[in-house]
Amino acid sequence: MSEIRLVTRADDAGMHPVANRAVRDSVTHGIVRNLSLMAPAPAIRSAFDLLGDLGNVVDFGLHVTLTAEWQTLRWRALLDEGGETFVRPDGTMHFTVGQLAEAKPDLDEMMREVAAQYDLLTNLGFRLSYLDEHMLVGEIPGLAERLGAFAREQDLVCNRELLANGNFAPLPGWAGPAEHPGTELADHLAQTPPGTYLLVGHPATKDEELRNIRHDGQAPGEEALSRNRQRRMFMDIEIVDYCENVEIDLLRYSAVQA
């Protein structure tokens, strides 16, 4: 029996229908036990129809989303009050956390947006268990403390605080999948010392409709290839069989809270 406990998390559910389908497959045919939901993203309202029945095998999380990194896929805040300091002049979110920080956003405004994201997800029917951050937006000065307090108010496990408290650590030495994702991850786990680790991926497939979603400077299809490898990292038969055969303990956030 393995002495490795693995918190497996699929991020960016709600970003796109392709991502939603890949996230589901990463659970039903793979090793994912936690799903992080992007409330402002365009496919979030259809996500509950596709993913809502997975609550008996995964924890759902509020993926606090205050940036929108894609050149070809943009989203706005849920707040519709006008003049928010955390969005761009065109009303869409900033591309990077650095750009957001340079705008000197108002913490109270951002927390009202976080509350609106929480409300949307719960109103859709998701029962949330944890809170984490898209693009580590908690690096904005003062925001991490506010997010931690919000998580406690809503009885959510806070990913940042679990990391800070040593409840788990990022999977050591793992640089992400390449050409043989399932085999690569299984081989890496076989060399990993005992402990409790966090493994995060962003599953999608190489569908044509995802081909043009890219960061500044990326070629068409590059991000789709990367995300398809992250999907396979979670569900290739090699990693599924390895986790079963050596009895890797696949954990939900609710099983590791302090």
Phi and psi in degrees as a GROMACS rama.xvg file:
@    title "Ramachandran Plot"
@    xaxis  label "Phi"
@    yaxis  label "Psi"
@TYPE xy
-70.5144  152.222  SER-2
-104.737  21.4164  GLU-3
-102.259  130.249  ILE-4
-113.289  131.417  ARG-5
-127.521  118.432  LEU-6
-88.817  105.72  VAL-7
-100.283  124.461  THR-8
-131.115  128.903  ARG-9
-103.042  120.864  ALA-10
-96.1997  164.683  ASP-11
72.3882  24.4254  ASP-12
-61.9226  134.062  ALA-13
101.81  -13.5883  GLY-14
-65.1916  -40.7295  MET-15
-162.554  149.288  HIS-16
-55.9215  -36.0964  PRO-17
-60.7614  -44.0691  VAL-18
-63.6831  -41.9188  ALA-19
-59.3459  -43.7616  ASN-20
-66.4292  -40.4338  ARG-21
-68.1477  -36.8041  ALA-22
-61.4438  -45.2837  VAL-23
-59.8848  -45.7862  ARG-24
-62.0768  -33.8445  ASP-25
-67.4297  -21.069  SER-26
-90.2923  -55.0211  VAL-27
-71.5695  -26.9116  THR-28
-118.422  7.75026  HIS-29
-139.28  -153.299  GLY-30
-112.599  9.59829  ILE-31
-73.6114  135.639  VAL-32
-126.562  4.61925  ARG-33
-145.568  133.656  ASN-34
-120.205  124.572  LEU-35
-102.293  128.448  SER-36
-108.963  130.604  LEU-37
-98.3939  99.8583  MET-38
-62.9732  -39.3932  ALA-39
-79.5998  -8.32982  PRO-40
-73.8163  157.282  ALA-41
-70.1224  -21.903  PRO-42
-104.933  20.5663  ALA-43
-73.5931  -33.2667  ILE-44
-71.0076  -27.1693  ARG-45
-86.4055  -10.7933  SER-46
-65.7467  -36.3614  ALA-47
-65.6498  -38.6601  PHE-48
-59.8951  -34.7305  ASP-49
-88.2289  -33.5518  LEU-50
-113.053  -15.4987  LEU-51
-59.7871  -27.4463  GLY-52
-79.5166  0.095511  ASP-53
-87.7904  2.17886  LEU-54
-62.3057  -15.3826  GLY-55
-82.5165  -11.2411  ASN-56
-124.459  -10.4905  VAL-57
-133.527  162.506  VAL-58
-97.6636  139.53  ASP-59
-97.34  141.441  PHE-60
-127.994  149.825  GLY-61
-79.9766  108.999  LEU-62
-90.5113  86.7844  HIS-63
-52.8014  118.6  VAL-64
-120.434  107.799  THR-65
-125.886  10.3349  LEU-66
-136.909  159.918  THR-67
-138.703  100.653  ALA-68
-82.7825  -12.9946  GLU-69
-83.9162  143.94  TRP-70
-73.9034  -31.876  GLN-71
-112.442  2.80574  THR-72
-138.986  107.891  LEU-73
-117.116  154.257  ARG-74
-144.713  162.363  TRP-75
-113.014  168.475  ARG-76
-65.989  154.07  ALA-77
-73.104  -32.2671  LEU-78
-60.4227  140.512  LEU-79
-128.918  48.0822  ASP-80
-98.6061  -18.5202  GLU-81
85.1042  139.18  GLY-82
78.2708  16.0233  GLY-83
-63.2438  139.28  GLU-84
-78.0811  -8.38811  THR-85
-101.642  8.81487  PHE-86
-120.553  164.485  VAL-87
-76.3937  165.485  ARG-88
-55.9527  -28.8665  PRO-89
-82.1601  1.9974  ASP-90
90.7106  -10.6666  GLY-91
-85.2845  163.192  THR-92
-75.0505  156.841  MET-93
-64.0334  154.306  HIS-94
-71.9433  -36.5024  PHE-95
-132.918  161.37  THR-96
-65.2289  -34.9645  VAL-97
-60.9975  -43.3285  GLY-98
-65.4324  -38.7037  GLN-99
-62.8627  -43.0989  LEU-100
-62.7607  -40.0412  ALA-101
-63.2512  -25.9203  GLU-102
-76.8894  -5.68222  ALA-103
50.5956  61.6163  LYS-104
-68.509  152.653  PRO-105
-80.6306  125.11  ASP-106
-62.882  -38.7501  LEU-107
-63.333  -40.6923  ASP-108
-62.5751  -45.2282  GLU-109
-63.0078  -38.3045  MET-110
-70.6403  -30.3823  MET-111
-64.8124  -37.591  ARG-112
-65.8636  -41.9142  GLU-113
-59.4414  -43.857  VAL-114
-62.7294  -39.0902  ALA-115
-65.367  -37.2746  ALA-116
-66.0892  -42.8429  GLN-117
-59.4227  -46.3318  TYR-118
-62.8953  -42.1424  ASP-119
-60.0027  -47.3619  LEU-120
-64.4863  -42.4443  LEU-121
-69.957  -34.9977  THR-122
-68.0708  -30.6652  ASN-123
-67.8368  -24.1441  LEU-124
121.847  -1.04241  GLY-125
-75.1041  134.266  PHE-126
-97.3326  106.522  ARG-127
-84.6746  140.989  LEU-128
-116.444  -23.7148  SER-129
-147.675  168.623  TYR-130
-129.772  131.418  LEU-131
-138.048  -175.422  ASP-132
-126.708  128.208  GLU-133
-70.0631  125.584  HIS-134
59.1722  27.0716  MET-135
54.494  46.2755  LEU-136
-65.656  -15.2739  VAL-137
-64.7219  -7.09016  GLY-138
-71.6188  -14.2481  GLU-139
-59.4614  126.975  ILE-140
-51.4264  125.969  PRO-141
87.8796  -14.9841  GLY-142
-76.6927  -37.6908  LEU-143
-57.7348  -42.6627  ALA-144
-63.4368  -40.2152  GLU-145
-68.1701  -38.365  ARG-146
-66.3395  -39.7749  LEU-147
-61.5193  -42.4789  GLY-148
-64.7391  -41.2566  ALA-149
-62.1702  -43.0102  PHE-150
-59.0071  -44.1384  ALA-151
-64.0612  -39.7542  ARG-152
-61.6895  -35.8503  GLU-153
-96.8083  7.41088  GLN-154
58.4958  44.2525  ASP-155
-106.891  143.659  LEU-156
-71.7525  135.843  VAL-157
-104.04  114.864  CYS-158
-56.9593  -45.3267  ASN-159
-60.8004  -40.5716  ARG-160
-71.2028  -34.9624  GLU-161
-62.8254  -41.8587  LEU-162
-63.6328  -45.1826  LEU-163
-64.1244  -34.0875  ALA-164
-85.3795  -3.88317  ASN-165
79.4984  17.3252  GLY-166
-65.1518  -32.445  ASN-167
-155.082  171.966  PHE-168
-134.609  157.216  ALA-169
-57.4752  146.588  PRO-170
-58.5655  115.695  LEU-171
-66.9908  135.254  PRO-172
76.4538  0.411596  GLY-173
-86.4012  117.997  TRP-174
-100.694  3.56644  ALA-175
102.108  163.048  GLY-176
-77.5923  156.314  PRO-177
-122.561  -123.456  ALA-178
-78.6745  -23.1067  GLU-179
-129.349  71.8548  HIS-180
-57.432  -47.9003  PRO-181
-65.1964  -43.7967  GLY-182
-65.0325  -42.0543  THR-183
-62.0146  -43.9271  GLU-184
-68.149  -41.9199  LEU-185
-60.8766  -44.247  ALA-186
-62.7763  -38.4687  ASP-187
-66.8297  -44.0375  HIS-188
-63.075  -32.4228  LEU-189
-65.2034  -21.7179  ALA-190
-104.136  4.17161  GLN-191
-88.5695  134.259  THR-192
-67.8429  160.296  PRO-193
-56.3952  146.151  PRO-194
159.04  -179.755  GLY-195
-111.479  123.664  THR-196
-130.079  156.433  TYR-197
-106.719  129.444  LEU-198
-123.815  117.507  LEU-199
-113.912  137.332  VAL-200
-140.645  168.256  GLY-201
-127.43  81.0382  HIS-202
-70.5716  140.922  PRO-203
-159.597  -175.452  ALA-204
-127.765  171.155  THR-205
-86.2155  35.794  LYS-206
-61.4585  148.635  ASP-207
-58.6242  -33.7916  GLU-208
-69.7446  -16.1384  GLU-209
-97.2064  -6.6521  LEU-210
-59.3371  -38.4687  ARG-211
-92.7585  4.99344  ASN-212
-84.2576  117.679  ILE-213
-156.663  158.533  ARG-214
-79.1393  166.688  HIS-215
-59.1896  126.288  ASP-216
92.3441  -10.5827  GLY-217
-82.3189  146.211  GLN-218
-79.4186  151.796  ALA-219
-55.2963  134.114  PRO-220
88.6141  -14.0185  GLY-221
-65.5157  -45.1066  GLU-222
-69.2979  -36.821  GLU-223
-61.2918  -40.0873  ALA-224
-62.7798  -46.1513  LEU-225
-60.3776  -44.7822  SER-226
-72.4775  -29.5465  ARG-227
-65.7344  -37.9935  ASN-228
-64.8622  -36.0614  ARG-229
-68.6922  -35.4633  GLN-230
-60.465  -47.6818  ARG-231
-66.2054  -32.512  ARG-232
-54.7048  -33.8819  MET-233
-88.2994  -20.6865  PHE-234
-137.107  1.80083  MET-235
-59.7687  146.644  ASP-236
-60.1677  -29.3428  ILE-237
-63.3067  -41.4084  GLU-238
-79.3402  -34.7936  ILE-239
-62.9726  -47.5235  VAL-240
-64.5367  -39.9711  ASP-241
-62.0354  -48.7107  TYR-242
-60.9623  -36.6273  CYS-243
-72.6113  -43.8437  GLU-244
-70.1372  -36.9827  ASN-245
-99.5815  3.86165  VAL-246
60.9038  50.2856  GLU-247
-62.792  131.401  ILE-248
-85.4765  106.977  ASP-249
-89.827  118.623  LEU-250
-109.924  144.195  LEU-251
-88.3442  155.341  ARG-252
-54.5855  -39.0717  TYR-253
-63.277  -14.9519  SER-254
-89.844  -8.66908  ALA-255
-121.187  5.32207  VAL-256
-63.6094  149.134  GLN-257
